[in-house]
Amino acid sequence: MKAELYYVTNRRHRGTDQWAPDGYGTESSGTGTENLRFGKVVLPYDRDEVRTHLHRDSGFGTGDGGTLAKYLAGRTSEADIQAFMETLKVDETDATQPKKRFGSTVALADLQQAMDQGCDVLIFVHGFSVDWWSAVASALSLEFMLNRVQGKQVRVVLFTWPSDGKKIPWWSYFSDKNDARASADALGRAFLKLRDYLMEARRRSLAAGKEPCGGAIHMLCHSMGNHVLECALRRVHDCSMGGKLPRIFDHIFLCAADVADDVFDRGEPMARLPEMARTVTIYHNKGDLSMPISDHTKGNTDRLGWGGPNRPADLDGRVHSVDCSPIVKGFVEHNYYRCGLVNSDIRQCIDDVPPDDSKRNRASVRHGWPNVWRMGIDDDGPPSGE
């Protein structure tokens, strides 16, 4: 069997040919941090081996995306990378480029075709200390986990920025944080390309007397990927008419977010995030040891991914906070989004299961806080339909 993963990156390619790269490195593209490359990775896998991981007990429900990612990372030597070719003038804006097929247009047209056939798309932004192949394996693992259930398929698209992929606590962390800030404009540019493509696709559909496709677009940011998003919102705001952020996503998921716990306070960039989606869900875990380490040894304030928002009662009604601490355990305290009951809860959001539905493995924390939840472990089975 072969898995296909679409990617967007501002990493520098490896090898002599940027359109047939051997991979991507830990530096930004040679033509600037905003320069984006679009492409596709085709990776062979054994279906029975993948099923084994999908049915493995994670310690908090069925499905171990962590061990699945390790298996997929071991298959990357057999993967094929197909970068979508384009010839652009680096000193001109996108709007003034000659009429030609951008690499982004190739990727977006392929994904639109999948959405026309009933798929949803989820953009995945990884976190700290993740090299190119680990990012590919994580994205594919997430896709396999989300598609454990019957129903519409979810295609994961990887946005990968030049994270070090090294675990030297001080140097790698600050190097990655600088790269995250520098990559924010690249992610913002990707959002703007997606916005423009969706607007044009809608115009074409309506002109042809057709309804736009029924698929939805979601986004999941993990760890320091949330800092990339936080900084990208400024670029999107500056390039949006009237200062209002474009509504691109159905659901946005902020998992183990390595950003300050006050980012949703009035005046902060993330306070505007609900403008871009129908709902925003924050998953946090007090057992995530990387969060207090980030707080104290790296000189950061309290992290959103550890204790959740500092003022949960003041959250926008479209923002939900979910405490995963009661259930998450083992070796996946930071990567729990791709395992067991937490991954099932993300899938239920995608399927528009109401947050207070009895199928959910969560309960309201306090009367008067209708969007603050705590996960329980009443039923460790798979989500409905698995």
Buried (B, 14 or more C-beta within 10 A) or exposed (E): EEBBBBBBBBBBBEEEEBBBBEBBBBEBBEEEBBBBBBBBBEBEBEEEBBEBBBEBEBBBBBBBBBBBBBBBBEBBEEBEBBBBBBEBEEEEEEEEEEEEEBBBBBBBEBBBEBBBEEBBBBBBBBBBBBBBBBBBBBBBBBBBBBBBBEBBBBBBBBBBBBBBBBEEEEEBBEBBBEBBBBBBBBBBBBBBBBBBBBEEBEEEBEEEEEEBBEBBBBBBBBBBBBBBBBBBBBBBBEEBEEEEBBEBBBBBBBBBBBBBBBBBBEEBBBBBBBBBBBBBBBBBBBBBEBBBBBBEEBEBEBBBBBBBBBEBEEBBEBBBBBBBBBBBBBEBBBBBBBBBBBBBBBBBBBBEBEBEEEEBBBEBBEEEEBBBBBBEEEEBEBBBEB
